[in-house]
């Protein structure tokens, strides 16, 4: 290899530049995918220092990239991309919250509203079809659209 942008390169320096460029690209992409090629290029630097055979260098690049992808990438992803615990968000976060009945909950007549202790009020239905009178404290058991299902707290 004679030159790259007017800079004289031999094969080991080509692989080193390739590795650096791939690692820089990996910074902007998730998943430790491009970095596997960077590791392959670094391994090929060693092969290029040993031999001038481009076929051997390409073989080392392919094998080391594949081995890195198969064996190292899963561990790297597990280490760098740890899962956060599943936290309920939006309406799902209401399940288990306490609320006060502000309009009698009566499933048969499609009536009922509750007010969360945080200030929001929701249309409500009873989990077991029983009538829940005003000013009773209830627990939200599920959310269905703009309606919550509640049960009396015993």
C-alpha positions as CSV (number, residue, x, y, z in Angstrom):
1,X,0.0,0.0,0.0
2,X,1.6,3.2,-1.1
3,X,-0.3,6.2,0.2
4,X,-3.5,7.3,1.8
5,X,-4.2,11.0,1.2
6,X,-0.6,11.5,0.3
7,X,0.7,9.9,3.5
8,X,3.0,6.9,3.0
9,X,1.5,3.8,4.6
10,X,2.6,0.3,5.0
11,X,0.1,-2.4,5.9
12,X,0.5,-2.3,9.7
13,X,-0.1,1.5,9.8
14,X,-3.2,1.0,7.5
15,X,-4.7,-1.4,9.9
16,X,-3.9,0.9,12.9
17,X,-5.5,3.9,11.2
18,X,-8.5,1.6,10.4
19,X,-8.8,0.5,14.0
20,X,-8.7,4.1,15.3
21,X,-11.3,5.2,12.8
22,X,-13.6,2.3,13.7
23,X,-13.2,3.0,17.4
24,X,-14.1,6.7,16.8
25,X,-17.2,5.6,14.9
26,X,-18.2,3.3,17.7
27,X,-18.4,6.2,20.1
28,X,-21.3,7.5,18.1
29,X,-23.1,4.2,17.7
30,X,-24.6,1.9,20.4
31,X,-24.1,-1.8,20.8
32,X,-20.4,-2.5,20.6
33,X,-20.8,-3.6,16.9
34,X,-18.3,-1.4,15.1
35,X,-15.8,-1.9,17.9
36,X,-15.6,-5.6,17.0
37,X,-14.2,-4.6,13.6
38,X,-11.8,-2.3,15.5
39,X,-10.6,-5.1,17.6
40,X,-10.2,-7.2,14.4
41,X,-8.1,-4.4,12.9
42,X,-5.9,-4.2,16.0
43,X,-5.3,-7.9,15.8
44,X,-4.4,-7.5,12.2
45,X,-1.8,-4.9,13.1
46,X,0.2,-7.7,14.8
47,X,-0.3,-10.0,11.8
48,X,0.9,-7.2,9.5
49,X,4.1,-6.8,11.6
50,X,4.8,-10.5,11.1
51,X,4.0,-10.9,7.4
52,X,3.3,-8.9,4.3
53,X,0.8,-11.4,3.0
54,X,-2.5,-9.6,2.5
55,X,-4.4,-12.8,2.3
56,X,-3.1,-13.8,5.8
57,X,-3.9,-10.3,7.1
58,X,-7.5,-10.5,5.8
59,X,-7.9,-13.9,7.3
60,X,-6.7,-12.7,10.7
61,X,-9.1,-9.7,10.4
62,X,-12.1,-11.9,9.6
63,X,-11.3,-14.5,12.2
64,X,-10.6,-12.0,15.0
65,X,-13.6,-9.9,14.2
66,X,-15.9,-12.9,14.2
67,X,-14.4,-14.2,17.5
68,X,-14.8,-10.8,19.1
69,X,-18.4,-10.5,17.9
70,X,-19.3,-14.0,19.1
71,X,-17.4,-14.2,22.4
72,X,-16.6,-10.6,23.6
73,X,-19.6,-8.6,22.4
74,X,-22.2,-10.3,24.7
75,X,-20.1,-9.6,27.8
76,X,-19.3,-6.1,26.7
77,X,-23.0,-5.4,26.1
78,X,-24.0,-6.9,29.5
79,X,-21.3,-4.7,31.3
80,X,-21.9,-1.4,29.5
81,X,-25.6,-1.6,28.9
82,X,-27.0,-2.8,32.2
83,X,-30.8,-2.9,32.3
84,X,-32.5,-0.5,34.6
85,X,-35.3,-2.0,36.6
86,X,-38.7,-1.8,34.9
87,X,-40.3,1.2,36.5
88,X,-43.9,1.8,35.9
89,X,-44.5,5.1,34.0
90,X,-47.5,7.2,33.0
91,X,-50.8,5.7,33.8
92,X,-49.2,2.3,34.9
93,X,-47.6,4.2,37.8
94,X,-51.1,4.7,39.3
95,X,-51.6,1.0,40.1
96,X,-51.4,0.6,43.9
97,X,-51.9,4.3,44.6
98,X,-54.6,5.4,47.1
99,X,-57.5,7.7,46.1
100,X,-60.6,9.2,47.7
101,X,-64.0,8.6,46.1
102,X,-65.5,12.0,45.2
103,X,-68.5,10.6,43.3
104,X,-70.1,7.3,44.4
105,X,-68.7,4.5,42.3
106,X,-71.6,2.5,40.8
107,X,-70.8,0.3,37.9
108,X,-74.5,-0.4,37.1
109,X,-75.2,3.3,36.5
110,X,-71.8,4.1,35.0
111,X,-71.0,6.6,37.7
112,X,-68.0,7.2,39.8
113,X,-64.9,9.4,40.2
114,X,-61.9,9.2,42.5
115,X,-59.3,11.8,43.3
116,X,-55.7,10.7,43.8
117,X,-54.0,12.2,46.8
118,X,-51.7,13.9,44.3
119,X,-54.5,15.9,42.9
120,X,-55.7,14.2,39.7
121,X,-59.2,12.9,39.4
122,X,-60.3,9.9,37.3
123,X,-63.4,8.2,36.2
124,X,-63.6,5.0,38.3
125,X,-65.3,1.6,38.3
126,X,-65.3,-1.0,41.1
127,X,-63.3,-4.1,40.7
128,X,-66.0,-6.3,42.2
129,X,-69.1,-4.4,41.0
130,X,-69.9,-3.2,44.5
131,X,-71.1,0.4,45.2
132,X,-68.4,2.5,46.9
133,X,-69.7,5.5,48.7
134,X,-68.3,9.0,48.7
135,X,-65.3,9.9,50.9
136,X,-64.1,6.2,51.1
137,X,-60.4,5.6,50.5
138,X,-59.7,3.1,47.7
139,X,-56.8,1.5,46.0
140,X,-56.3,1.6,42.2
141,X,-55.9,-1.9,40.8
142,X,-55.7,-1.2,37.1
143,X,-55.9,1.5,34.5
144,X,-57.9,1.2,31.3
145,X,-57.6,4.3,29.1
146,X,-59.1,7.2,31.0
147,X,-60.7,5.0,33.6
148,X,-59.3,3.4,36.8
149,X,-60.5,0.2,38.5
150,X,-60.6,0.5,42.3
151,X,-61.2,-1.6,45.3
152,X,-62.1,-0.7,48.9
153,X,-59.3,-0.8,51.3
154,X,-60.3,-3.0,54.2
